[in-house]
Each structure stands twice: as C-alpha cells, then as structure tokens.
Amino acid sequence: MTRSGLFAMVIGCALFAPVFAQAQNRGNFDPAQFRQQRLDRLKEQLGPTDDEWKVLQPKIEKVMDAQQAGFGGFGGRRGGGGGGGGADNTPQTPIAKASSELRTLLENKDASADDIKAKLAALREARAKSRTELEDARKALKEVLTQRQEAVLVTNGMLE
C-alpha cells in the first residue's frame, strides 16, 4: 500500500469512528435510563422544591406515558411490524395493536370491506382515546404549574 493510500485510510477511519461508535451504542439503548435522564433534565429546568417535585413528577410521567402511547401507532412500522413492540415484537399500546392488526389484514388482498372497516374503526377509536388521555394528563399537569414551569414544558414539547 502506498503512503498516500495508508494516509487516506487512517483519515477515513478517524472520520467514521464516531459514526461507528454511535451506531454501536444504539444497541445498548435503555429506555428506562433515557426516561430518567429526561426527568432529571426537566426537574433541573423546572426548579421545583422537593415537595413540589413529588406532585409534579407523577403528572409529568403520566403525560410522557400518554405521549408514548400515542406515538406508538401514529408512525410507520416501528420495531418491525408492531410499532413500539417488546422483545417478541408484540404491540404494547392499543394504537400499535390496532395498527398492526389493520396492516396484517391489508396484507390479505381478499380481505372484505367490512373487515377493513372494522379494523380501521378500531384504530381510529384507539387514537381518539389516546388523544383524550393525553389532553387529560396535560390538563392535570398544567393545573399545578407556575407560569415559568408551564413555559418550560411547552418548549420541551410536553404541553401545547
């Protein structure tokens, strides 16, 4: 190998090493750790006392759960076929389950219009219920916030 070829290879490895490291770290993603880090950042940004945090934290977690449940079925195929699936790729949220069932039905070109209509209605119902749960969780959280805290949570995408 020539000196310039070796130099190019070393530079290429140096440039792509961070990309490879990041891709490798994705396999070690821990949702619970990510959630805790997000809660810690929010606590720091909101600046509550310990007693205030005891009130805020469960309400914030409820909003986070409702957002996650709603996200599980609004996107495309996440996690292979179920959207938000577990280790066995089984859908975990009602939206993901209804979405997966509709997709499975649509793979059958001979599915009846009535079957499609029923599965589509089930998906829409699950989405509507999820939106209502998110709105209720946001309302309950908003009731205990200061104006500054509300603004922080709006900028963080937790409130509208």
JOGIJO-V936514 format. One line per field, one symbol per residue. phi: phi as a letter, one per 20 degrees, with the letter a starting at -180 (. if undefined). A space follows every 10 residues. Layout:
# JOGIJO-V936514
phi: ???
This chain:
# JOGIJO-V936514
phi: .fffffffff fffffegfff fffffffdfd gfffffffff ffgfffmeff ffffefgfff fffgffffff fgceeeeemn cdmmfefeme gddgffffff fffffffefe ffffffgfff ffffffffff ffffffffff fgfdefffff fffffenece
